[in-house]
């Protein structure tokens, strides 16, 4: 049986959850993220189901070239794939 094409929303959510895991692996980065978002550690898990929150995680990752490159290396994704995932989660109007 042939699998269908992956759902772009699901793929984007997986990328963002990987990014959250990446942030959680570095207490300094995670601390900066929590401070900037105002989210407490206790609400982090509940927030992870919100596509706009997940887009915010990817925004945080992508704002710094060193961070996006580090995440890209760990996740084996290109920076473009990360940006595409962010756009799927919360499309921006131009």
N, C-alpha and C positions, 0 to 999 in steps of 0.2 A: 504494500500500500504506500502510495506516494504522499509525503507530507506537503501541505500547502505552503505558500509563501509566508514568511514570518510576519506577524502583525507589527507594523511600525511603532505603534503606541507601546506594545509590550516590550519590544526591543529597546526603545528609548527609556522605559522605566527600569529595565535591567541595567542599562549603562549608568543611569543615575544612582541606582542602589550600589553598584560597584564603586561609583565616585564617593558615595557616603562611607562605604567601607574603607576606601582609601583615606578619606579624611580622618576616620576614627582610628586608623593605624598610627596617626601622628598626633599626639596630644596638643602640640602647639597649633597645628593647622585646625584641628577640631575646635580648640578654644577660640581661635579667631573667628571661625564660622559661627559658633554659638553666640559670641559677643555681638557680631555684626547683625545677625538675624534676630537676636533677642529670644531665641528658642532655648528652653532649658533642656538639659539631658533627659529629664523625665517625660517631656513631650515629643522628643525626637522621633521615637518609634511611631507614634500616632501620626505625626506630620508626614512621615515617609509614604503615606498612601495618597497624598495630594500632588497631582501633576505639577501645579505651580510651584510647590515647595521643591519638588524634584528638579524642576527647571532652575530654581534658585541655587541648588547645589551645583549644577553644571555651570551656571553663571559664575559662581565663586571659583570654581576650578579654572575656568577659561580666562579669567581676568588677569592672570599672571602667567607669562609664557613658561617660566620654570615649572610652575605647578601643573599646567596642562601637559607639558612634555613628560613630567614624571608620571602623571596619571596615564597618559597614552602608553608609556613604556610598560607600566605594570599591567594595564588592562589589554595590551596588545591591540589597541585601537589607534586610528589616526586622529589627529586634532580635528580634522574635518568631520569624521564620524561622530565625535563628541559634540561638535557644533550642530550637526544635523539632529542628533538626539535631543538636544536642548530645544531646537526649533519645533520638533514634533510635540514636545511636552507643553509648550506654551508659545504658539506662533506669534510673532511680532508683526505689527502692521508697519508698512513702510510708507 
